Amino acid sequence: QVQLVESGGGLVQAGGSLKLSCVASGRTERNYNMGWFRQAPGQEREFVAAVSRNGGRTYHADSVKGRFTISKDNAKNMVYLQMNGLKPDDTANYYCALDDSQWFSGSEYLAQVRTYKYWGQGTQVTVSS
């Protein structure tokens, strides 16, 4: 079992920045693909960004490219999402997710909700106009 806990959400004005963090605990002896997703009220959960097991490859949704950056620190079991140039449309609950597969990778695979076995509880990000 793996537990994920997000932090760093909050209220920010449009154009501002936030950095989300997610710490993994439990069975974390291996490196895993990690992702960030978000969900606004009444909408489906959508892919934001993902990072490969060793941190060498990152993937970002078109809607956040150039503004958000995912990174990870395997030694600390942490994954981060630096969010710059925030817009009101970025308002959502942001979830950290972990893929415990050791075989698959790639942008299409990591952009799917069903890829991830473990999820955090989420952290709320609200961007005011």
MARBA-3410 file (N, C-alpha, C, O; in Angstrom, 1 decimal):
129
0.8,-1.2,0.0,0.0,0.0,0.0,0.9,1.3,0.0,2.0,1.3,0.6 ~ 0.4,2.3,-0.6,1.0,3.6,-0.7,0.0,4.6,-0.3,-1.1,4.6,-0.7 ~ 0.5,5.6,0.5,-0.3,6.7,0.9,0.3,8.0,0.2,1.5,8.2,0.2 ~ -0.6,8.8,-0.2,-0.2,10.1,-0.9,-0.8,11.3,-0.2,-2.0,11.2,0.1 ~ -0.1,12.3,0.2,-0.6,13.4,0.8,-0.1,14.7,0.1,1.1,14.9,0.0
-1.1,15.5,-0.4,-0.8,16.7,-1.1,-0.8,17.9,-0.1,-1.4,17.9,1.0 ~ -0.1,18.9,-0.5,-0.1,20.2,0.3,0.3,21.3,-0.7,0.8,21.1,-1.8 ~ 0.1,22.6,-0.2,0.5,23.7,-1.0,-0.6,24.5,-1.7,-0.4,25.5,-2.3 ~ -1.9,24.0,-1.6,-2.9,24.7,-2.3,-3.3,25.9,-1.5,-2.8,26.2,-0.4 ~ -4.2,26.7,-2.1,-4.6,27.9,-1.5,-5.3,28.9,-2.4,-5.7,28.5,-3.6
-5.5,30.1,-2.0,-6.2,31.1,-2.8,-5.1,32.1,-3.3,-4.2,32.6,-2.5 ~ -5.1,32.4,-4.6,-4.1,33.2,-5.2,-4.8,34.1,-6.3,-5.8,33.6,-6.9 ~ -4.3,35.2,-6.5,-4.8,36.1,-7.6,-4.3,35.6,-8.9,-3.3,35.0,-9.0 ~ -5.1,35.9,-9.9,-4.7,35.6,-11.3,-3.3,36.2,-11.6,-3.0,37.3,-11.2 ~ -2.5,35.4,-12.2,-1.1,35.8,-12.5,-0.1,35.3,-11.4,1.1,35.4,-11.6
-0.6,34.9,-10.3,0.2,34.4,-9.2,0.8,33.0,-9.4,0.5,32.4,-10.4 ~ 1.5,32.6,-8.3,2.1,31.3,-8.4,1.8,30.5,-7.1,1.6,31.0,-6.0 ~ 1.8,29.2,-7.3,1.8,28.2,-6.1,2.6,27.0,-6.5,2.9,26.7,-7.6 ~ 3.1,26.4,-5.4,3.9,25.1,-5.6,3.2,24.1,-4.8,3.1,24.1,-3.6 ~ 2.7,23.1,-5.4,2.1,21.9,-4.8,3.1,20.9,-4.5,4.1,20.7,-5.3
3.0,20.2,-3.4,3.9,19.1,-3.0,3.0,17.8,-2.7,1.9,17.9,-2.3 ~ 3.6,16.7,-2.9,3.0,15.4,-2.6,4.1,14.5,-2.1,5.1,14.3,-2.7 ~ 3.8,13.9,-0.9,4.7,13.0,-0.3,4.1,11.6,-0.3,2.9,11.4,0.0 ~ 4.9,10.6,-0.7,4.4,9.2,-0.7,5.0,8.5,0.4,6.2,8.7,0.8 ~ 4.2,7.7,1.1,4.7,6.8,2.2,4.1,5.4,2.0,3.2,5.2,1.2
4.7,4.5,2.7,4.3,3.1,2.6,5.3,2.3,1.8,6.5,2.4,2.0 ~ 4.8,1.6,0.8,5.7,0.7,-0.1,6.3,1.6,-1.2,5.8,1.6,-2.3 ~ 7.3,2.3,-0.8,7.9,3.3,-1.8,9.3,2.9,-2.1,10.2,3.7,-2.4 ~ 9.7,1.6,-2.0,11.0,1.2,-2.2,11.5,1.2,-3.7,12.6,1.2,-4.0 ~ 10.5,1.4,-4.6,10.8,1.5,-6.0,10.5,2.9,-6.4,9.7,3.6,-5.7
11.0,3.3,-7.6,10.6,4.5,-8.2,9.3,4.3,-9.1,9.2,3.3,-9.7 ~ 8.4,5.3,-9.1,7.2,5.1,-9.7,6.9,6.3,-10.7,7.3,7.4,-10.4 ~ 6.1,6.0,-11.7,5.5,7.2,-12.4,4.6,7.9,-11.5,3.8,7.3,-10.8 ~ 4.6,9.2,-11.6,3.7,10.0,-10.8,3.0,11.1,-11.6,3.5,11.5,-12.7 ~ 1.8,11.4,-11.2,1.0,12.4,-12.0,0.3,13.4,-11.1,0.0,13.1,-9.9
-0.1,14.5,-11.7,-1.0,15.4,-11.1,-2.3,15.5,-12.0,-2.2,15.6,-13.2 ~ -3.4,15.5,-11.3,-4.7,15.7,-12.0,-5.5,16.8,-11.3,-5.1,17.1,-10.2 ~ -6.5,17.3,-11.9,-7.3,18.2,-11.2,-8.8,18.0,-11.6,-9.1,17.4,-12.6 ~ -9.7,18.5,-10.7,-11.1,18.3,-10.9,-11.8,19.5,-10.4,-11.7,19.8,-9.2 ~ -12.6,20.1,-11.2,-13.4,21.3,-10.8,-14.8,20.8,-10.6,-15.2,19.7,-11.1
-15.6,21.5,-9.8,-17.0,21.0,-9.5,-17.8,20.8,-10.8,-17.8,21.6,-11.7 ~ -18.4,19.6,-10.9,-19.2,19.3,-12.0,-18.5,18.8,-13.2,-19.1,18.6,-14.3 ~ -17.2,18.7,-13.1,-16.4,18.3,-14.3,-15.6,17.0,-14.0,-15.5,16.6,-12.8 ~ -15.2,16.4,-15.1,-14.4,15.2,-14.9,-13.0,15.5,-14.5,-12.5,16.6,-14.7 ~ -12.3,14.5,-13.9,-10.9,14.7,-13.5,-10.1,14.7,-14.7,-10.3,13.9,-15.6
-9.2,15.7,-14.8,-8.4,15.8,-16.0,-6.9,15.8,-15.7,-6.5,16.2,-14.6 ~ -6.1,15.3,-16.7,-4.7,15.3,-16.6,-4.1,16.6,-16.6,-4.5,17.5,-17.3 ~ -3.1,16.8,-15.7,-2.3,18.1,-15.7,-0.9,17.8,-16.1,-0.4,18.5,-17.0 ~ -0.2,16.9,-15.4,1.2,16.6,-15.7,1.6,15.3,-15.1,1.0,14.7,-14.2 ~ 2.7,14.7,-15.7,3.2,13.4,-15.2,4.7,13.4,-15.3,5.3,14.2,-16.1
5.3,12.6,-14.5,6.8,12.5,-14.5,7.1,11.0,-14.5,6.5,10.2,-13.7 ~ 8.2,10.6,-15.2,8.5,9.2,-15.3,9.2,8.7,-14.0,9.6,9.6,-13.2 ~ 9.4,7.4,-13.9,10.0,6.8,-12.7,11.3,7.5,-12.2,11.4,7.8,-11.1 ~ 12.2,7.7,-13.2,13.5,8.2,-12.8,13.5,9.8,-12.9,14.6,10.4,-12.6 ~ 12.4,10.4,-13.2,12.3,11.8,-13.3,12.9,12.4,-14.6,12.9,13.6,-14.8
13.3,11.5,-15.5,13.9,12.0,-16.8,12.9,12.5,-17.8,13.3,13.3,-18.7 ~ 11.7,12.1,-17.8,10.7,12.5,-18.7,9.5,13.1,-18.0,9.0,12.6,-17.0 ~ 9.1,14.3,-18.6,7.9,14.9,-18.0,6.9,15.2,-19.1,7.3,15.3,-20.3 ~ 5.6,15.3,-18.8,4.6,15.5,-19.7,3.6,16.5,-19.1,3.3,16.4,-17.9 ~ 3.1,17.4,-19.9,2.2,18.4,-19.4,1.0,18.6,-20.4,1.2,18.5,-21.6
-0.1,18.8,-19.8,-1.3,19.0,-20.6,-1.1,20.3,-21.4,-0.4,21.3,-20.9 ~ -1.7,20.4,-22.6,-1.5,21.6,-23.4,-2.0,22.9,-22.7,-1.4,23.9,-22.8 ~ -3.0,22.7,-21.8,-3.6,23.9,-21.1,-2.7,24.5,-20.1,-2.9,25.6,-19.7 ~ -1.6,23.7,-19.7,-0.7,24.2,-18.7,0.7,24.3,-19.2,1.6,24.8,-18.4 ~ 1.0,23.9,-20.4,2.4,24.0,-20.9,2.9,25.4,-20.9,2.2,26.4,-21.2
4.1,25.5,-20.4,4.8,26.9,-20.3,4.4,27.6,-19.0,5.1,28.6,-18.7 ~ 3.5,27.1,-18.2,3.1,27.7,-17.0,3.3,26.8,-15.8,3.8,27.2,-14.7 ~ 3.1,25.5,-16.0,3.2,24.5,-14.9,4.5,23.6,-15.1,4.8,23.3,-16.3 ~ 5.1,23.2,-14.1,6.3,22.3,-14.2,6.2,21.2,-13.1,6.1,21.5,-11.9 ~ 6.2,20.0,-13.6,6.3,18.9,-12.6,7.7,18.4,-12.4,8.5,18.5,-13.3
8.0,18.0,-11.2,9.3,17.5,-10.9,9.2,16.5,-9.7,8.1,16.4,-9.1 ~ 10.2,15.7,-9.5,10.2,14.8,-8.4,11.5,14.6,-7.8,12.6,14.9,-8.4 ~ 11.5,14.2,-6.5,12.7,13.9,-5.8,12.6,12.5,-5.2,11.9,12.3,-4.2 ~ 13.1,11.5,-5.9,12.9,10.1,-5.5,13.5,9.8,-4.1,13.0,9.0,-3.4 ~ 14.6,10.5,-3.7,15.2,10.3,-2.4,14.3,10.7,-1.3,14.3,10.1,-0.2
13.4,11.7,-1.6,12.5,12.1,-0.5,11.1,11.6,-0.8,10.2,12.0,0.0 ~ 10.9,10.8,-1.8,9.5,10.3,-2.2,8.6,11.5,-2.4,7.4,11.4,-1.9 ~ 9.0,12.5,-3.0,8.2,13.7,-3.3,8.0,14.0,-4.7,8.9,13.7,-5.6 ~ 6.9,14.5,-5.1,6.6,15.1,-6.4,6.0,16.5,-6.2,5.3,16.7,-5.3 ~ 6.4,17.4,-7.1,6.0,18.8,-7.0,5.3,19.2,-8.3,5.5,18.7,-9.4
4.5,20.3,-8.1,3.9,20.9,-9.3,4.1,22.4,-9.1,3.4,23.0,-8.3 ~ 5.0,23.0,-9.8,5.2,24.5,-9.8,4.2,25.1,-10.7,4.2,24.8,-11.9 ~ 3.4,26.0,-10.2,2.3,26.6,-11.1,2.5,28.1,-11.1,2.4,28.8,-10.1 ~ 2.8,28.6,-12.3,3.0,30.0,-12.5,1.9,30.6,-13.5,1.3,29.8,-14.2 ~ 1.8,31.9,-13.5,0.8,32.4,-14.4,-0.6,31.9,-14.2,-1.3,31.6,-15.2
-1.0,31.7,-13.0,-2.3,31.0,-12.7,-3.5,31.8,-13.2,-3.5,33.1,-13.2 ~ -4.5,31.1,-13.7,-5.7,31.7,-14.3,-6.9,31.2,-13.5,-6.8,30.2,-12.9 ~ -8.0,32.0,-13.5,-9.2,31.5,-12.9,-9.6,30.1,-13.3,-10.2,29.3,-12.5 ~ -9.4,29.8,-14.6,-9.7,28.4,-15.1,-8.9,27.3,-14.5,-9.3,26.1,-14.6 ~ -7.8,27.6,-13.8,-7.0,26.6,-13.1,-7.7,26.3,-11.7,-7.2,25.3,-11.1
-8.7,26.9,-11.3,-9.3,26.6,-10.0,-9.9,25.2,-10.1,-10.7,24.8,-10.9 ~ -9.5,24.4,-9.1,-9.9,23.0,-9.0,-9.2,22.4,-7.8,-8.4,23.0,-7.1 ~ -9.7,21.2,-7.5,-9.0,20.3,-6.5,-7.9,19.6,-7.2,-8.2,18.9,-8.2 ~ -6.7,19.6,-6.8,-5.6,19.0,-7.4,-5.2,17.7,-6.7,-5.0,17.7,-5.5 ~ -5.0,16.7,-7.5,-4.7,15.4,-6.9,-3.4,14.8,-7.4,-3.0,15.0,-8.6
-2.7,14.3,-6.5,-1.4,13.5,-6.8,-1.8,12.1,-7.0,-2.7,11.5,-6.3 ~ -1.1,11.4,-7.9,-1.4,10.0,-8.2,-0.1,9.2,-8.5,0.8,9.8,-9.0 ~ -0.2,7.9,-8.2,1.0,7.1,-8.4,0.6,5.8,-9.2,-0.4,5.2,-8.9 ~ 1.4,5.5,-10.1,1.3,4.4,-11.0,2.3,3.3,-10.5,3.5,3.5,-10.6 ~ 1.8,2.2,-10.0,2.7,1.2,-9.4,3.2,0.2,-10.5,3.9,-0.8,-10.1
2.8,0.4,-11.8,3.4,-0.5,-12.8,4.9,-0.2,-13.0,5.3,0.9,-12.9 ~ 5.6,-1.2,-13.3,7.0,-1.1,-13.6,7.3,-1.3,-15.0,8.5,-1.5,-15.4 ~ 6.3,-1.4,-15.9,6.5,-1.8,-17.3,6.1,-0.7,-18.3,6.7,-0.7,-19.3 ~ 5.2,0.1,-18.0,4.6,1.0,-19.0,5.0,2.4,-18.7,5.4,2.8,-17.6 ~ 5.0,3.2,-19.8,5.3,4.6,-19.7,4.8,5.3,-21.0,4.1,4.7,-21.8
5.1,6.6,-21.1,4.7,7.3,-22.3,3.6,8.3,-22.0,2.8,8.1,-21.0 ~ 3.4,9.3,-22.8,2.5,10.4,-22.6,1.0,9.9,-22.6,0.3,10.3,-21.7 ~ 0.7,9.1,-23.5,-0.7,8.7,-23.6,-1.1,7.8,-22.4,-2.2,8.0,-21.8 ~ -0.2,6.9,-22.0,-0.5,6.1,-20.8,-0.6,6.9,-19.6,-1.5,6.7,-18.8 ~ 0.3,7.8,-19.4,0.4,8.6,-18.1,-0.7,9.7,-18.0,-0.9,10.2,-17.0
-1.4,10.0,-19.1,-2.4,11.0,-19.1,-3.8,10.4,-18.7,-4.8,11.1,-18.6 ~ -3.9,9.1,-18.5,-5.2,8.5,-18.2,-5.4,8.3,-16.7,-4.5,7.9,-16.0 ~ -6.6,8.6,-16.3,-6.9,8.4,-14.9,-6.8,7.0,-14.5,-6.3,6.7,-13.4 ~ -7.2,6.1,-15.3,-7.2,4.6,-15.0,-5.8,4.0,-14.8,-5.6,2.9,-14.3 ~ -4.8,4.8,-15.3,-3.4,4.3,-15.1,-3.0,4.2,-13.7,-2.1,3.4,-13.3
-3.5,5.1,-12.8,-3.0,5.3,-11.5,-3.8,4.5,-10.5,-5.0,4.5,-10.4 ~ -3.0,3.8,-9.6,-3.7,2.9,-8.6,-3.9,3.7,-7.3,-4.9,3.5,-6.6 ~ -3.0,4.6,-7.0,-3.1,5.3,-5.7,-3.3,6.8,-5.9,-2.7,7.4,-6.8 ~ -4.2,7.4,-5.1,-4.5,8.8,-5.2,-4.5,9.5,-3.8,-4.8,8.8,-2.8 ~ -4.1,10.7,-3.8,-4.2,11.5,-2.6,-5.6,12.0,-2.4,-6.5,11.8,-3.2
-5.8,12.8,-1.3,-7.1,13.4,-1.0,-7.4,14.7,-1.7,-8.5,15.1,-1.8 ~ -6.3,15.3,-2.3,-6.4,16.5,-3.0,-6.2,17.7,-2.2,-6.3,17.7,-1.0 ~ -5.8,18.8,-2.9,-5.6,20.1,-2.3,-6.2,21.1,-3.2,-6.0,21.1,-4.4 ~ -7.0,22.0,-2.6,-7.8,23.0,-3.3,-6.9,24.2,-3.8,-6.2,24.8,-3.0 ~ -7.0,24.5,-5.1,-6.4,25.7,-5.6,-7.5,26.6,-6.2,-8.3,26.2,-7.0
-7.6,27.8,-5.7,-8.6,28.8,-6.1,-7.9,30.0,-6.6,-7.1,30.6,-5.9 ~ -8.2,30.4,-7.9,-7.5,31.6,-8.5,-8.6,32.6,-8.7,-9.6,32.4,-9.4 ~ -8.4,33.8,-8.1,-9.4,34.8,-8.2,-9.0,35.8,-9.4,-7.8,35.9,-9.7 ~ -10.0,36.4,-10.0,-9.8,37.2,-11.1,-9.6,38.7,-10.7,-9.3,39.6,-11.5
END
